[in-house]
Amino acid sequence: MKTPLVKKEIERPFMSLSEAVVYTQFKRASLYHFCHLRILRFFKVRNRKVFFLKADLDDFILNENNLVKSNKMIEEEAAKHISTIKKGGKS
């Protein structure tokens, strides 16, 4: 009895543009635009195929500048700022 061949995915630290589209859920044009603006690091093999490191995509998405703060976080920062001003310190 033959056993069916199961295609195993190889764990790689990088991914192609098509894989990055699926991974990030960004449109292909958006990823190209981020590359064009040089705000997303990428590798270009033989001046054609574009690759991304998975860690770079994670860092791009989880960047502190992309964080939308909750009301609680804003209130805590405001309270901290006010207490600093009352003490006569600089913020």
MARSE-318237 format. One line per 3 residues: number of its first residue (from 0); for each residue x, y, z of N, C-alpha, C. Coordinates in pm, 1 decimal, m for minus. Example, Ala and Ser with C-alpha at 12.3 -4.5 7.8 and 13.67 -1.06 7.14 Angstrom:
<recs>
0> 1319.0/m569.0/780.0/1230.0/m450.0/780.0/1320.0/m330.0/780.0; 1285.0/m225.0/708.0/1367.0/m106.0/714.0/1290.0/3.0/787.0
</recs>
This chain:
<recs>
0> 84.0/m118.0/0.0/0.0/0.0/0.0/88.7/124.6/0.0; 60.5/216.4/m89.5/139.4/338.7/m99.6/89.5/441.5/1.2; 183.7/509.9/61.3/146.0/618.4/151.2/143.8/747.5/71.3
3> 43.3/830.0/91.9/35.4/955.0/16.1/149.3/1049.0/54.8; 199.6/1116.8/m45.2/305.5/1214.2/m19.7/244.2/1341.7/36.3; 296.7/1384.0/145.4/247.7/1506.5/208.8/352.5/1614.2/184.8
6> 308.8/1722.1/126.0/400.5/1832.0/98.7/420.8/1911.5/226.5; 543.6/1911.1/276.6/576.5/1985.4/397.8/624.6/2124.3/359.5; 574.6/2221.7/431.2/625.1/2356.4/410.1/757.4/2371.8/481.7
9> 850.8/2429.1/411.4/982.5/2451.8/469.5/979.5/2585.2/542.5; 1024.2/2581.0/667.0/1028.4/2703.9/747.5/1144.7/2789.3/698.0; 1112.8/2904.3/642.7/1215.3/2994.7/591.5/1202.7/3129.0/661.7
12> 1313.6/3199.0/677.3/1307.5/3331.0/741.6/1259.7/3440.7/645.8; 1244.7/3407.5/518.3/1203.8/3507.0/419.4/1081.2/3458.4/344.1; 1017.5/3552.1/273.8/902.1/3515.2/192.6/896.7/3601.1/67.3
15> 833.6/3547.6/m33.9/817.0/3619.4/m160.0/709.5/3726.9/m143.2; 694.6/3807.5/m245.8/592.3/3912.1/m242.6/453.3/3851.1/m227.4; 426.1/3746.4/m301.5/294.3/3681.1/m293.6/267.7/3625.6/m153.7
18> 369.2/3566.6/m93.7/354.7/3514.1/42.4/336.6/3628.2/142.3; 407.7/3739.2/119.1/396.4/3855.0/208.4/257.3/3916.9/200.1; 196.3/3914.1/82.5/59.3/3964.9/66.4/m36.3/3883.1/152.4
21> m22.6/3752.0/149.2/m108.7/3664.4/229.5/m80.4/3684.4/378.2; 48.0/3692.1/413.0/89.0/3702.9/553.5/42.0/3833.5/616.8; 61.8/3945.7/545.6/30.1/4077.4/602.7/m112.6/4123.2/574.2
24> m175.1/4064.9/473.3/m306.8/4105.5/426.0/m306.0/4245.7/365.9; m187.5/4291.8/325.9/m176.1/4416.6/249.6/m191.8/4383.1/102.1; m234.3/4480.6/25.4/m240.6/4459.9/m118.9/m99.2/4461.1/m175.8
27> m84.1/4393.6/m288.0/45.1/4385.2/m356.5/99.5/4525.2/m386.4; 12.2/4613.1/m434.7/53.6/4750.0/m468.0/100.0/4826.0/m344.2; 37.4/4799.2/m230.1/78.1/4865.8/m105.8/218.5/4824.0/m65.9
30> 249.0/4694.8/m75.9/383.4/4648.4/m42.6/486.6/4708.4/m136.5; 455.1/4713.1/m266.0/546.0/4777.2/m361.0/565.6/4925.1/m326.0; 458.6/4991.3/m286.2/465.6/5133.3/m249.2/555.3/5153.2/m126.4
33> 540.1/5068.5/m25.0/625.4/5077.0/94.3/772.0/5056.0/57.6; 796.0/4965.0/m36.5/934.2/4942.2/m82.6/986.8/5064.9/m156.0; 903.4/5120.9/m241.9/942.2/5239.5/m318.5/979.2/5355.6/m225.8
36> 902.7/5372.8/m119.1/929.1/5480.3/m23.2/1042.7/5445.8/73.0; 1090.5/5321.5/65.3/1199.4/5272.4/151.2/1160.4/5272.8/299.5; 1032.8/5246.8/327.3/990.1/5235.8/467.3/975.5/5089.8/508.5
39> 991.7/5000.7/412.0/989.4/4857.2/438.8/1111.7/4796.7/372.5; 1192.3/4729.2/452.6/1315.3/4668.9/400.7/1280.7/4549.0/313.6; 1350.9/4533.9/203.1/1326.9/4422.7/111.9/1455.7/4383.8/41.5
42> 1451.5/4269.2/m22.9/1564.3/4218.7/m101.0/1515.7/4196.1/m243.4; 1596.8/4234.2/m339.6/1559.8/4216.9/m478.6/1665.4/4128.0/m543.7; 1623.4/4011.0/m588.4/1715.7/3914.5/m646.8/1721.6/3933.9/m798.1
45> 1841.9/3955.8/m845.6/1867.0/3976.0/m988.8/1776.0/4082.4/m1048.6; 1752.9/4184.5/m970.2/1673.6/4300.0/m1014.6/1531.4/4262.7/m1057.0; 1478.5/4151.6/m1003.9/1343.0/4109.9/m1040.5/1259.1/4074.0/m919.7
48> 1284.7/3958.1/m863.7/1198.2/3902.4/m759.8/1224.2/3969.2/m624.8; 1116.4/4006.7/m557.1/1124.5/4077.9/m429.2/1097.8/3980.0/m315.2; 1182.1/3988.4/m212.9/1166.8/3905.3/m93.7/1169.5/3992.3/30.6
51> 1105.6/3944.3/135.0/1101.6/4013.5/263.3/1140.9/3915.2/372.6; 1208.3/3965.3/473.8/1230.2/3884.6/592.9/1102.6/3889.9/676.2; 1062.4/3775.6/728.8/941.8/3770.5/811.3/955.1/3865.8/929.9
54> 1074.2/3872.1/989.2/1098.2/3960.7/1103.6/1079.2/4107.6/1064.7; 1119.2/4144.4/942.5/1101.8/4282.6/896.5/954.3/4316.9/879.3; 876.3/4222.3/828.7/731.8/4245.4/813.7/666.0/4259.9/950.5
57> 706.6/4174.8/1044.9/652.6/4184.2/1181.0/688.6/4319.1/1243.7; 814.0/4359.9/1229.6/858.1/4488.4/1285.6/783.5/4605.1/1222.0; 760.2/4596.5/1090.7/689.6/4703.1/1019.3/546.7/4716.4/1071.8
60> 479.8/4604.3/1089.6/340.7/4607.1/1135.3/331.4/4647.6/1282.4; 422.4/4595.1/1364.0/415.9/4618.2/1508.4/496.1/4740.7/1552.1; 530.7/4826.3/1459.0/605.8/4948.1/1487.9/528.5/5035.8/1585.9
63> 599.4/5096.0/1677.5/537.8/5182.6/1779.6/456.9/5296.1/1716.8; 499.5/5343.9/1599.2/428.1/5452.9/1531.3/290.3/5408.9/1482.1; 269.6/5279.1/1464.7/141.2/5226.7/1417.6/44.0/5197.5/1532.1
66> 91.0/5209.2/1654.6/8.3/5176.8/1770.5/m99.1/5283.3/1792.6; m221.5/5239.0/1803.9/m332.1/5327.6/1839.9/m357.0/5304.1/1987.9; m333.4/5407.0/2067.5/m340.7/5393.1/2213.4/m485.5/5386.9/2261.1
69> m505.6/5306.7/2363.5/m638.1/5297.2/2424.7/m660.2/5419.5/2513.7; m784.4/5442.9/2551.8/m815.9/5555.3/2640.9/m740.8/5541.8/2772.8; m729.5/5420.0/2822.6/m658.9/5396.3/2948.2/m511.8/5437.0/2936.3
72> m448.8/5401.1/2826.4/m308.3/5437.2/2805.3/m291.6/5589.8/2800.0; m383.6/5656.7/2732.1/m377.4/5802.7/2720.0/m396.1/5868.0/2856.0; m492.6/5818.6/2933.5/m517.1/5873.8/3067.4/m395.5/5854.0/3158.2
75> m331.5/5737.8/3150.0/m212.1/5711.6/3231.7/m97.5/5805.3/3193.4; m78.7/5828.3/3063.7/25.6/5920.5/3018.5/m4.7/6063.3/3063.7; m132.2/6102.3/3056.2/m171.6/6236.8/3098.0/m148.7/6255.2/3247.7
78> m186.8/6154.9/3327.4/m167.1/6163.1/3472.9/m18.8/6172.5/3506.6; 61.8/6096.4/3437.8/207.0/6099.3/3459.0/263.9/6236.8/3422.0; 216.3/6291.3/3313.1/261.8/6422.8/3267.3/222.2/6532.0/3367.5
81> 99.1/6526.3/3416.5/49.8/6625.6/3513.0/128.6/6618.0/3643.0; 156.3/6495.4/3689.1/232.1/6482.1/3814.4/374.4/6534.3/3798.0; 430.8/6521.3/3679.6/565.3/6573.6/3652.6/563.7/6726.6/3655.4
84> 459.1/6786.2/3598.9/448.0/6932.9/3596.7/429.8/6987.1/3738.1; 347.4/6919.1/3818.8/322.2/6964.4/3956.8/448.0/6960.4/4040.4; 538.2/6866.6/4010.6/663.8/6856.3/4083.8/765.0/6961.0/4037.4
87> 733.3/7032.5/3930.4/822.4/7135.5/3879.2/924.9/7082.5/3781.4; 910.2/6959.8/3743.6/1003.7/6899.8/3648.1/961.8/6923.2/3505.4; 1053.3/6893.4/3416.1/1023.0/6906.2/3274.1/970.5/6772.7/3223.1
90> 885.0/6778.8/3122.8/828.6/6656.3/3067.4/916.2/6596.4/2962.0
</recs>
